[in-house]
Amino acid sequence: MPFDNKPFRLRRTFLQEEILKLKSQRRAIILSHNYQRDEVQEIADFVGDSLELSRTAATIDCDVILFAGVTFMAESASILSPDKMVLLTEIDAICPMADMIKDFTLRDMKNRYSGIPVVAYVNTTADVKAESDICCTSANVVKVVESLPDERVICIPDKNLALWAARNTKKEVIAWDGFCHVHDRVRPEDVKKARAEHPKALFMAHPECRLEVLEMADHVTSTSGMLRFAKASSEKEFIVGTEIGLMYRLRKENPDKVFYPLREDMVCPEMKKTTLRSLLRALKENNYLIKIPEEIRVPAKRALDRMLMLR
């Protein structure tokens, strides 16, 4: 007997209507990271990279920011919008890489490398940002490292991003031994296989991948960078070396182009925890409130501001 998905469609439509009604009543905006489920991206007001979303939310006249992402992303929104209520859709949606470093372990590292500035990837918790000198994104890590007068820098927590920065600067980059399990699992053999299956496709890779994979890519960039690159390119086929959630926007914004995942298992389970029911529950119950204490928020914002001041 064929599967009838009509009940699911009706249920989803009801959920969407309830979410939109509550969003309006509460003067809320919904932020969705590029790796979220398709239906979450569909209903969001803004979809993008984590810091990009938090910066956008800070400029919007609203009372509530509902963040469909992981913990550090909602923390960034709270850092930049302290007067707004910030809700996380699922409290146990965490970033394993961000949790690979703590503020006290960073302090130990700073003691070992006294006087060397710390560049913190935005994929870190607020208390780690507060212990850092300046933040960076996957798109601007090289620019941030180059902006510092020191010949040695500490780059946390992603060793792959640190190696990519070191590859593109003459400075010594001291890496923390962290990684994103979604990107770190990719091997050169995966790239060779994908190229053999799609010989006309350009390979885009996220800098959280291993250096040997990045050196095989046609273009290395963030998720937002991949969206821009694919749209501007005259090519019609692309191999996508990041979490498969980005495929939704790539295909939606480029209906005349074809996108292939580098690996079908490039899935972040933490990002997929959020559903439409998560959004509705958060708006109804006010649960999973993220509020950064001022003694952490102020130095964390200082590290973000130093990055944002770069031209």
Residue pairs with C-beta under 8 A, 6 or more apart in sequence:
12 39
12 276
15 276
15 277
15 280
16 43
16 276
18 280
19 30
19 43
19 276
19 279
19 280
19 283
20 43
22 28
22 280
22 283
22 284
23 29
23 30
23 66
23 283
26 63
26 64
26 283
27 62
27 63
27 64
28 62
28 63
28 64
28 65
28 66
28 283
29 45
29 46
29 57
29 60
29 62
29 64
29 65
29 66
30 43
30 44
30 45
30 46
30 66
30 68
30 279
31 44
31 45
31 46
31 47
31 48
31 53
31 54
31 56
31 57
31 65
31 66
31 67
31 68
31 69
31 73
31 77
32 40
32 41
32 43
32 44
32 46
32 47
32 53
32 68
32 69
33 47
33 48
33 49
33 50
33 53
33 68
33 69
33 70
33 73
33 245
33 271
34 41
34 47
34 48
34 49
34 223
34 224
34 227
34 243
34 245
34 246
34 249
35 223
35 243
35 245
35 246
35 268
35 271
36 44
36 47
36 68
36 69
36 245
36 271
36 272
36 274
37 245
37 272
37 274
37 275
38 245
38 248
39 275
39 276
40 68
40 274
40 275
40 276
40 279
41 47
41 245
41 248
41 249
43 276
43 279
44 68
46 53
46 56
46 57
47 53
47 249
48 56
48 223
48 224
49 137
49 139
49 222
49 223
49 224
50 69
50 72
50 73
50 76
50 122
50 123
51 76
51 122
51 135
51 137
51 304
52 224
53 67
53 69
53 73
53 77
54 73
54 76
54 77
54 79
54 80
54 81
55 80
55 308
57 65
57 77
57 80
57 81
57 84
58 77
58 80
58 81
62 84
63 84
63 85
64 84
64 85
64 86
64 87
64 283
65 74
65 77
65 81
65 84
65 85
65 86
65 87
66 87
66 89
66 279
66 282
66 283
67 73
67 74
67 77
67 86
67 87
67 88
67 89
67 290
68 89
68 274
68 278
68 279
69 88
69 89
69 93
69 271
69 274
70 93
70 94
70 95
70 98
70 270
70 271
71 88
71 91
71 93
71 94
71 95
71 98
71 125
71 290
72 95
72 98
72 122
72 123
72 124
72 125
72 126
74 86
74 87
74 88
74 288
74 290
75 125
75 126
75 290
75 292
76 122
76 126
76 304
77 84
77 86
77 290
78 86
78 126
78 290
78 291
78 292
78 297
79 126
79 129
79 292
79 297
79 300
79 301
79 304
80 301
80 304
82 292
82 294
82 297
85 286
85 289
86 289
86 290
86 291
87 282
87 283
87 286
87 287
87 288
87 289
87 290
88 282
88 288
88 290
89 273
89 274
89 278
89 279
89 282
89 288
90 273
90 274
90 278
90 288
91 287
91 288
92 273
93 270
93 271
93 273
93 274
94 270
95 123
95 270
96 180
96 181
96 270
97 123
97 157
97 158
97 178
97 179
97 180
97 181
97 208
98 123
98 124
98 125
98 128
98 157
99 125
100 157
100 176
100 177
100 178
100 179
101 124
101 128
101 156
101 157
101 176
101 178
102 125
102 127
102 128
103 125
103 127
103 128
103 130
103 131
106 118
106 128
106 131
106 132
106 156
107 131
109 118
109 154
109 156
109 176
110 116
110 118
110 131
110 154
113 152
113 154
113 174
116 150
116 152
116 153
116 154
116 174
117 133
117 134
117 148
117 150
117 153
117 154
118 131
118 132
118 133
118 134
118 153
118 154
118 156
119 132
119 133
119 134
119 135
119 136
119 141
119 144
119 145
119 148
119 153
119 154
119 155
119 156
119 165
120 128
120 129
120 131
120 132
120 134
120 135
120 136
120 156
120 157
120 303
121 135
121 136
121 137
121 138
121 141
121 155
121 156
121 157
121 158
121 161
122 129
122 135
122 136
122 137
122 304
123 157
123 158
123 180
124 132
124 156
124 157
126 292
126 296
126 297
126 300
127 296
127 300
128 156
128 157
129 135
129 299
129 300
129 303
129 304
130 296
130 297
130 298
130 299
130 300
130 303
131 299
132 156
132 303
133 148
133 303
133 306
134 144
134 147
134 148
134 303
134 306
134 307
135 144
135 303
135 304
135 306
135 307
136 143
136 144
136 145
136 155
136 307
137 222
137 307
138 161
138 206
138 207
138 208
138 221
138 222
139 221
139 222
139 224
139 225
140 307
140 310
141 155
141 161
141 164
141 165
141 207
142 164
142 165
142 168
142 169
143 310
144 307
144 310
145 153
145 155
145 165
145 169
145 171
145 173
146 169
146 171
147 310
148 171
150 171
151 171
151 172
152 171
152 172
152 173
152 174
153 171
153 172
153 173
153 174
154 173
154 174
154 176
155 161
155 162
155 165
155 173
155 174
155 175
155 176
156 162
156 175
156 176
156 178
157 176
157 178
158 176
158 178
158 179
158 180
158 208
159 175
159 176
159 177
159 178
159 179
160 179
160 180
160 183
160 184
160 207
160 208
160 209
160 210
160 211
160 214
161 207
161 208
162 173
162 174
162 175
162 176
163 173
163 175
163 210
163 211
164 207
164 211
164 214
164 220
165 173
166 172
166 173
166 175
167 211
167 214
167 215
179 208
180 208
182 208
182 242
182 243
182 266
182 267
182 268
183 206
183 208
183 209
183 210
183 241
183 242
183 243
183 266
184 208
184 209
184 210
185 263
185 265
185 266
186 209
186 210
186 213
186 241
186 262
186 263
186 266
187 210
187 212
187 213
188 212
188 213
188 216
190 213
190 262
190 263
191 203
191 213
191 216
191 217
191 239
191 241
191 262
194 201
194 203
194 239
194 260
194 262
194 263
195 201
195 203
195 239
197 260
198 237
198 239
198 260
200 235
200 236
200 237
201 235
201 237
201 238
201 239
201 258
201 260
202 218
202 219
202 233
202 235
202 237
202 238
202 239
203 216
203 217
203 218
203 219
203 238
203 239
203 241
203 262
204 217
204 218
204 219
204 220
204 221
204 226
204 229
204 230
204 238
204 239
204 240
204 241
204 242
205 213
205 214
205 216
205 217
205 219
205 220
205 241
205 242
205 262
206 220
206 221
206 222
206 223
206 226
206 241
206 242
207 214
207 220
207 221
207 222
208 242
209 217
209 241
213 241
214 220
217 241
219 225
219 226
219 229
221 228
221 229
223 242
223 243
223 246
226 240
226 242
226 246
226 250
227 246
227 249
227 250
227 253
230 238
230 250
230 253
230 254
230 257
230 259
231 253
231 254
235 257
236 256
236 257
236 258
237 257
237 258
237 259
237 260
238 250
238 257
238 258
238 259
238 260
239 259
239 260
239 261
239 262
240 246
240 247
240 250
240 259
240 260
240 261
240 262
241 262
241 266
242 262
242 266
243 266
243 267
243 268
243 271
244 261
244 264
244 266
244 267
245 268
245 271
245 272
247 259
247 261
250 257
250 259
251 257
251 259
281 287
282 288
292 300
